[in-house]
C-alpha cells in the first residue's frame, strides 16, 4: 500500500513521513509507532493509523480544516448519548513547518467501511442505524452549529438546487424518463418545508462513514457535516446503505411521515442527478453507480402514486 495520500495537484502533500515528523515535534509520547495511510480516507481529510490504538487525521485543503476543533467541542457531548462508537479526539495538532493546517489525534476505531455483504443481518443493522439516528436527534441542540449558506449543505431546503437539477436533467434527457424524474422531484419540492425544531444530524451517512465489525455496525465516523438542521438529511442512509427489506426496515424503524421521506428522496435524487454531468469524465464509476440508484428512487416514487 502506498504511504502517500493525495487526490489533486492543488492539495497539500500528505504522507506517512509528514505524520511521523508532526508527532515527533508536537506529541513525542506517540512518536515511533508505525504509520500507515488508511485506504478509505475521505475526500476532505486523510487518515493514518498510528500503531494499534491511534489515528491521525489531516485536512487536505484549507477549505476542509476545522473539523478537529469541532470534534473536540462536540464529540464528548454527543458520544455518551449514542449507541454506536463515534470519533474520540485526543489532541489538537498545530500547523508545522511543512504542513499549514491544524490536525488531530484520535482513538482508533475498529471496523471496515460499510458493505452489505459484511452484515450478518442487514435488517438488524438497518434498525441499529435507525436507533443511532433517533438518539442523535434527541440530543439538545443548544449552541449547535448550523448548516452553512450553501445549496448543498445537508439538512437544508431542496429549492435552492432546483435550477441546478433542471439544468442537469436537460443534459441527461436522453438517459432518463424526464417526465417521471420531474414528477418525483416536484413531489419532493412540494414537501420541502421542515417546520419543526432543528435536530442534530450526522449529514453524511454513506458507506465510508459507517463501520462494520464482526457482522454488525460498530461505529459512525466523520461528523464534519453534523449540525442542527432538517432531520430528513439522515434518511439518505436508506438509499446509500440499504436496499429491499433492509431499506424498508430502516424506514419503518425511523417512524417518519411521508413528507419527510419525500424530502429525503429528493435529496438523493438531486445529488445523483447533478453529479452525473460533473463526474462523467472525472469519475466514471460514480456515474455508473448513480443510474441504478436513481432507478430505485423513481420506482419508490412510482409505487406511491
Secondary structure, 3 states (H helix, E strand, C coil): CCCEECCCCCCCCEEHHHHHHHHHHHCHHHCCCCEEECCCCCCCEEEEEECCCEEEEEECCHHHCCHHHHHHHHHHHHHHHCCCEECCEEEEECCECCECCCEEEEECCCCEECCHHHCCCHHHHHHHHHHHHHHHHCCCCCCCCECCCCCCCCCCCCHHHHHHHHHHHHHCCCCCCHHHHHHHHHHHHHCCCCCCCCEEECCCCCHHHEEEECCEEEEECCCCCCEEECHHHHHHHHHHCCCHHHHHHHHHHHCCCHHHHHHHHHHHHHHHHHHHHHHCCCCHHHHHHHHHHHHHHHHHHHHCC
